[in-house]
């Protein structure tokens, strides 16, 4: 690891120099004619940004705010800026798993993906003329001006991981958090008091609002249709887990309190593009384990459902987001975007 430190320092200096150029107006940010909210990370991913985005979109929907969400076409087949169309064959593979998941959960919101976020935002303005643009994973995309920057930090993340890549998982040095409007700490229900205290101590000097949120799995939904299942009724059930997410250990921790027996966790890389061969192998694993219950994440489900054989039971687990403190302050920040 020590051999990577020079690369990490170089990365940190490059990120710092880019921020300096924007801070001193050598580089200009494009400003849209409507408010822009950025929901972003300091690290490479896995903080729980998608559930928080869904939470915020539902708030703006209750406020009847016409909203467009802009994402990068990461590991998606689409190459140019495009609006997500859920009627597209295998939409999750074409547009990306997270945009499709959010589009399914928020049918009144317009979702756009493309290779360059500010260009995709301009495209969204031309196509839908929204009253609000939400930039998914926008903290480092300084080419686009934003009115509010919410940065998401995972309570279970080791503080050592906030070193810049490749030593850690950070895309910018810790000091870059001074740009944030507010912080959301996710998965507080999965973190120890010691982890929470250490993270809070590091964040307090910035003097920004800190909003802790729990991320919980409470019920399962079946692929084949029919009633959902409460996890509290699955004590001692034998399960096979399937996931392609950045922090698979969080998925396991979310299930631990229900005392299920995890026989195996088939874990793929984040945003894994599932194939028919993957599914065939997973079905064989399921059979070899004695046909236990199969549970996957909602993000993986949007890609697996088109490939999954109907005769093999598959459950997916939506995350429920709950604000643990500073609820009024958090909604004030969301309202601030609109003024």
N, C-alpha and C positions, 0 to 999 in steps of 0.2 A: 504493500500500500504506500510506503514511503516514496517509492519510485514514481508514483502518480502525483505527488504533491506539486512538482513544478508545473505539470499540465493543469492542475486545479488552480494554481495561482495565475497562470496565463489566462485561463478562462475567466477568472474573476476580474482580472484587469481589463479584458476585452469588454465584458458586460458593463463594468464601471465606466469605461471610456464612452461606450454607446450612450449610457444614461447622462454622462456629462454633456455630450453634444446636444441631447434633447433639453436638458436643464438650462443650458446657456443659449438655447434657440438657434444653434448652428443647424440643427435638423428641425423641421417644422412638422407638427402633427396635423393631420387632416381633421377638420371639425365639421360634423354633420349638422343639418338644420334641425335635428331633434336631439333630445337627451340620450346619452350613452351610459350604460351600466356595464362595468367589467366585473366578471366573476373569475378570479384567477388563482394561481398557485405560485409559491416560491420554488417548490420542488417539482420533480418530473411527472408527478401524477399520483393517483391513488388516494387523494385526500377526501374524496366524497363530493366532488364538484357537481356531478350529475344530479344527485338527490337534492342538493341545495338549489340548483338551477330550477328544478321542477317546483320546489317550494316557493321560490320567488315568482315564477311565472303564474302560479295559481293565485298569488296575492295580486299581481297586476291584472289578472283576468277578473278577479272580484271587483277591482277598481274600474273595469271596463276600458283598459288601456290597450289600444291596438299595438301589439308587440311583434318585433322580428328578432330572431336569434341567429347570430352569425358564428359559425364554427369552421375550423380548418378541415379539409378533406383527408384527415389522417387515416391511412390504411383503408381508404375508400376507393372504389373503382372510378367514380366521377372525377374528371380532370379539371373542368372549368367551373366557374361559379354557377350554382344551380339552386333552385328551390326544391326542398325535399318533397317527394311525391310518394305517399304511402301505397299508391296503387301500382307503383313500379314493381316489376317482378324481382323478388329478392332485394327489396329496398334497403335492408340493413347492410348488405354487402356493397351495394352501389353507392349509397350516400353516407354510410358509417353507422355503427351500432348506436352510439349515444344520441346523435340527432334524430334517428328513427324512434328510439325509445321515448325521447322527450316529445316528439311529434305525436306518437300514439297516446301519450298521457295528456297532451295539451292540444286538442284538435282546433282550437280557435287562435293558435299562435302560428306564425309563419316562420319556417326554419330554412336557413340557407347555408350551404357549404361551398368551400372553394379554397384554392391554394394560398391566397393572400387575403388576410382578414379585412383590411380596409377597402380593397377592391370589391370583395364580396358584400361589404356593408353598403357601398355605393350602389351595387346591383340590387340589393334588397330595397333600398330607398326608391329606386326607379320602378321596381316591380310592384311593390305593395304600399309605399308611402306610409310607413308605420309612424306612430306617435312616440315610440321608444325602441331603441336598439340595444339588445343585450349581447355582449361579446363573451362568448364561451372561451375560457382560458386566455384572457386578454391582458393579463398584468404585464407581460413582457412586450406586447405588441404596441409600442409607443407611437407608431406611425399614425394611429387613430386616436384622436382626443377622446377622453372619457370624462364624464361629469362626476361619477362615483366609482371608486376602485375598492371592491371588497376582496380581500385576500383570505384564502381558506388554508387552514393548517390542521393537520391530523394530530389529534392528541396522543396517538399511539406511536408517532414517529420519533425515532431516536434523535436527540439534539445533534448527535455526531453527523447525521445525514444532512444537516444544513450547511455543511461544507460544499463548495461548488464541485460539480462533476469534473473529473471522474472519481475523486476521492469520496464525495458525498452525492446527494441527489439534487442539490440546489442549482437553479438556473441563473441565479443572481446572488451576490453576497447578502448577508442578513440585513445590512444597513439599507438596502433597497426598499425595505418595508416602510420606510419613512414616507413613501409616496402613497401608501394605502389610506383610504378613508376610514376603514374599519376592518377588524379581524373577526372571522368566524372560526371557532375551534370545533372540529367535528369529532365524532366517535368518543365523546367524553365518557360514555357508559362503558367503553372497552379499555379505558386507560386507568392506571393506578393513580392514587392521590399524589404520589411522588412525581409521576410524569406530568400531571396537571400543574402542580406547584412550580416545577422547573420551567415549563413553557410559559406560564403566566408571568413568572419573574422576568423572563427574557423579553416579553412583549410590553410590559407596563411602561418602560422608559419612553416608548413612542407616544404615549399619551392619547391613544386612540381607543374607540369603543371596542370591547372584546366580548363577543357573544358565544357562549358555549352551547353546543347542540349535541343531542344524543341521536344515534342512528341505530334503529332497532328493527329486527325481523320478528314479526309477531304471527304471521299467517302465511300459508302456502296456497298458490293457485295452480290448478291442473292445466296442462296443455290440452287435454282431451275434453275440457269443459266439465261442468258440474260444480258441486259445492267446494268452497275453499276449506282448508284444514288449519286449525289452530295448532301452533307448535307446542303449546303447553300440554296438548293431548298426545304428544309423541315421545314421552319419556321412555328411554331404553330402545327406541326404534333404531334399527340398523339402516344406515344411509350411505349412499355414494354421492360425493359432491363433485360437481363439474363447474369450473370457472376459468375465465380468461380475463383476469383483472390485475391491476397493478399491485394490490396488496391482498393476496389470497388468504393470508393469516387472519385478516379482519373478518372474512366470511366465516371461517371456522370459529372465531371467538364469539360471533353473533349467535351461533347455535349452541355453544357450550352450556349456557345457563338452562337449556331445555333438556339436558342430560341425554341427548341422542348419542348413539354409538357410530362414530365416523369410521367406517371400514376402510375407506380410501378417498383421497381427494385428487381427482384428475385435474391438475392445474396447468393451464396453457398461458402463453404470454398475453399481455394486455392487448385487447382488440383482436384477438386471434380470429382469422377468417376460417370458420369451420367448413369442412368438406364432408362429402358422403363417406369417404374413407375414415375420417375421424369418428363419425357417428357409428359406423359399423364396428370399429374397434371398441368404442365406449359401450355398445350393446353387449359385446363379448365379455368385457370386463364385468358388466352388470350380472351377466349369467354366471360367470366364474365365482362371484361373491355370493351367489344364492338368491339373486334377484331382490336386493334391498330397495328401499325407497331411493329415488334419484332426485336430488335437489340442485338446482342451478340458480344463478343470479338473474335478475330481470334483464340486465344488459346482455348476458349470454343468450337468454331465451329468445330475444328478438332475431338472433341469427340461427339458432338451433331449430326453431319451430318449423321452418320450411323443409328441413332435412330429416326431422325426427319421425321414426315409424310410430304410427298411431297405436299399435298394440303394446308398446313399451311405455309404462307410466312415467311421466316427467312432471315435476313440480318446480315452480319458480317462486322466488321470494322477494317481493317488493320491500324496499327500505322505507321505514317511517321516520320522518325527521321531527324532532321535538326541541323547541327552544327551552333551555334550562335556566337562563337568566338574561336580563337586559332585553326582554321581549319588546317593550315599548321603544327602547333605543334603536333596535334593529328595524322596526317598522318606520321609525322616523328617518332612518338612513334611506330606506327604499322610497319614501315619500320625497326625500330631498332630491332624488334623481329627477323628479317630475317638475321641479320648480326652478 
